[in-house]
Each structure stands twice: as C-alpha cells, then as structure tokens.
Amino acid sequence: MTDDEKKQRSYRRPVRAVLGALSGALAGFTALAVAELVSAGVRPQAGPVVAVGSAAIDRTPAAVKDWAIRNFGTDDKLVLQLGILAVLGLCAAALGVLSLRHRRCGAGGVLLFGAAGAAAAISRPDSDGLTDALPSVVGALAGAALLYFLAGRLECDKPTPDRPNRAAAEDDASPGPDWDRRGFVIAASAAAVASSGAGALGRALNGSSSRNAVASRKDVVLPFPASPAPPHPRGTQLRIPGVSPFVTPNKDFYRVDTALVVPKVDATTWRLRLHGRGVARPVTLTFDDLLRRELIERDITLTCVSNEVGGPYAGNARWTGVRLADLLAEYGVLPPSKGGPADQLVARSVDGMTLGTPVEDVMDGRDALLAVGMNGEPLPFTHGFPVRMVVPGLYGYVSACKWIQDIELTTFDAYDTYWVKRNWAREAPVKTQSRIDTPKPFARPGAGTVMVAGVAWAQRRGIDKVEIRIDDGPWQEARLAAEDSRDTWRQWSFPWQATKGGHTLTVRATDRTGAVQTDKRTRTVPDGASGRHSVVVTVE
C-alpha cells in the first residue's frame, strides 16, 4: 500500500464514523418525529419522551426529586426532558456507528429503545392499554428501517479484483471509492425533511386535540358564590417593595407536580366519581352538576411539602368551589369520629396521580373545597382545570389533587397513595413557617433604616407573632399586617437600623397555639422542612 493510500484510508476512517453517527442521530430523530405523529391519534401522554420521563419520575427516589425541585424549580420537567433527549441522541449516534459493521445490531438497538418506550407507556397509572404502546413501536420501526437503509448506503459495492471480499472492505474501516454517496445524501436529506414534517404535523395535531378543552374553559361562567369571601381587611397588604403580595397572581402561583404534559381536560366531558366505604349512594357528577351546587369563596394559602425553609413554594389565592364536606355528607359519608368506616379519602387525577387526605380533616369544619375557580376566574390548566381539591392546613401532596376525576373513601391501612409509597408521611399538617422576602440574600443596602419584611403562615392556627434577630442579638418583635384569616399567610415588617458591615438576619414565628417556630433544621422528607430562615447582607 502506497503512502497516499494510507493517508486516504486514515482520513476516511473518522469520516465514516461521523457519517455513521449522523445516520444514527437522524434515525433517532425520525423515530421521535413519527412517534409524535402517531401519539396525536392516541394521546399526547403516550409519546415516548413523555412516557419514559414520567416513568423516570415515578422511579426516582424522593431525595433526588427534592434536589431537582430545589435546584431547578418549576423548570425541573424541562431539564428532565432535555436530559432524556440528550441521552437518546448519544445512544442513537452510538448505534449509528455500530451499524457500520453490524447493520442488524444497530437497527435492533433502535427497536429495543422503542420497546422500552412502549413498556413505559403501558405501565403508567393513566395508561389506556396497549394502544399507548403504538407511538413508541411505530416510531422505532421507522427509525430502525432508516438506520438499516442509511448504513447500507455507506457500504462498498460487491468485491472487485483489487478488493477481494467484503471482510477486507470492512477491515479498511472506511467507505471505498464506490460507496453510494449520492444515495446516502438523497436518503438522509429526504428523511430529515420528512421527519421534520411528521414532527411538526404531530405537534399541530396534538395541539388541536386540546382545543375543545381550551374552548370549554372559555365558555365557563362561574356563578356568583352563595358565600362570598369577605373583603380583605385594611392593612393586609404592606406597601413595602420586595414583599410578596398578599394575593398571589395566577401566573406567579407555584406549580409542583409530576405531569410532564399538563392535562387539558374538556369540562363538558369531565366526570367525577364518588364511591367507596361509607358512601351510601355512589355517584358520578358532571362539571355542570358542581356549578349548580352552592359555591363558596375563600382565601386560602397553599404550601408544597417540597418547600425548603425560606423557599418560594407557597402562595395565597381566592378559591371558589363546592364545600367537600357537604358533598360527602350528602352521599352518606361520616367522619371516623362519628362512626364512619373510612379514614382516608383517595383522590385520583386524570394523569394517574393519587393523593390521600384524612377524612376527619376534610369534615372537621374547615373550608375544604372542590375548587372550580382561582382569583375570580376558572382554574388555569396548570392549576387543575376543571376541578381540583384545596384543603387548608395540609401540604399539597396529601390534599391538593389537580385535574381530579375520582374520589374513593377507604382506609390508610388498605391503600398507600403515590407519595406514601415513596416514603413520605401519610399525614402532613403544614408547619409554622416564616420567610424574609426583603432584603434578599447577599444584598448590599445602605446604612440607616432598612425595612425587613416577609410573610409567615400557620394554616388552621394563625400567626400570633413574628420576631427578628440581628446577628446574635436579642429577638425583636416585628409589626404584623392585618390578618385575613387563620388559613392565609400574614405579612410582617421590621424597621432595622442597619450599621455598616456584614450581618445575619433571622426570623421566627409564633402561632396562635403558642408554639414557636423551631430552630431544628430538617429537610423536606418525610413531612416538610423545619428551621428558621436567615439571610446574610452587607451594609455599606
């Protein structure tokens, strides 16, 4: 072999690998695009990325989920999906390189990924059965066929006198002078265009499938509540820049759930089934059935159990809905304290999520709601349209089921819900907490009067006192804003005479039972974080 031939071969070797990786990546893209199109005929949640992502969420340890929420916030699902796509892309490229020597093995690898997606789809709690496997299966078949075809275009033609057998050609580790360049370029280009079109069409069709739900929400006219919320007392909202507003706007209200695709439910076809132990007359209700009932309106602060001390996952809104206790009592349900056989209410969402709420808490007189409205409008889709549960005083994972479609009365011994199976507590009353909203951590205010302000909450108990400590000094009482109710958070402020230098500001709250917010720091698992919020600032 001449020196020129050696140089040519060494040049072609990486070129072949790049073309193989490109073939694999294109096959993976085709598989996902075709799956997207097929999912439009099944349901968006059956797509492989959503199915695998949802399965990953289900199997992720609670500590890892807590870390993701803490570090990525409401972008945790986007990060997960991007991670899945990145892994799939790398695996597809590797299969493309493998197919240069073993076409069937490369194509078979694509089929294995399709099988994994299909298995994830049909294993979901909200699965519609084997039809959910179709997007992954059809997409994998399309991707495998394309990879097999493109790998064939990168092979040399039949043996020639100067290239006696195919094995020798393969040992060259580069396409020979007679590999099908034109066929590869045409096939790859056509596949890229067709796949892009299929993916775009699939996204458009999946978008159109939610139009009925969007239209049904636009058509909702919430009746005036029979028991409206009283006006907010004067002074509930402090006029201090940086403090959280007393009422959290819908667009700013925190969202923490496991749904990679926000369910968009058509209110005209939505149904709620009520059944189980102690239900004398099982019933199925429509959305209009709920709107015809007596509605109440209440201000209630919700808190996520994943909220770290000082974290953002708390918000206050004005909710409109049906009193859940009245609905349960109408169909024969009694709380355990009055002889009822069920101590757990299991709420099921359209996405398969299950939440367990103590029946005693729902029926003890608090304003537990099947909510249909939020801050004067129908629930946003991200917050549970058409109907969700709202129970003051309990963390959301045991009370705030969004997109609810089923209520079963049972016992804690008979059934463990989604989060309980993942080592979270069965019962989770909200802990007394307070937060410094301003100044922010590492702020650099000027010397003189600095307004320290924030919010405190102890739902069902109410806030009695908030205190501030500067460095290791004595606790000093802050000024409380007016209280709306014991089920809402309360703003507070403290005029600090700041001196130059670094300082640590710490806050604690005392609820109406006399309990002082503990200084013992715990993580969110299993029943919510505890401790006191501090910020470090430098006064200039």
ABEGO torsion letter per residue (X at the ends): XBAAAAAAAAAAAAAAAAAAAAAAAAAAAAAAAAAAAAAAABBAAABAAAAAAAAAAAABBAAAAAAAAAAAEAAAAAAAAAAAAAAAAAAAAAAAAAAAABAAAAAAAAAAAAAAAAAAAAABAABAEAAAAAAAAAAAAAAAAAAAAAAAAABBBBBBAABABAAAAAAAGBBBAABBAAAAAAAAAAAAAAAAAAAAAAAAAAAAAAAAAAAAAAABBBBBBABBBBBBBBGABBBBBGBBBABBBAAABBBBBABABBBBBBAAABBBBBBEBGBABBBBBBAAAAAABBBBBBBBBBBBAABBBGBABBBBBBBBBBBAAAAAAAAGBBBAAAGBABABBBBBBAAGBBBBBBAAAAAAGBBBBBBABBGGBBBBAAAGOABBBBBBGBBAAAABBBGBABBBBBBAAABBBAAAAAGBBABBBBBBBBBBAOBBBGBBBBBEBBBBBBBBBBBGAEBABBBBBBEABBBBBBBBBBBABAABBBBBBBBBBBBBEBBBBBBBBBBAAGBBBBABBBBAOAAEBBEBBBBBBBBX
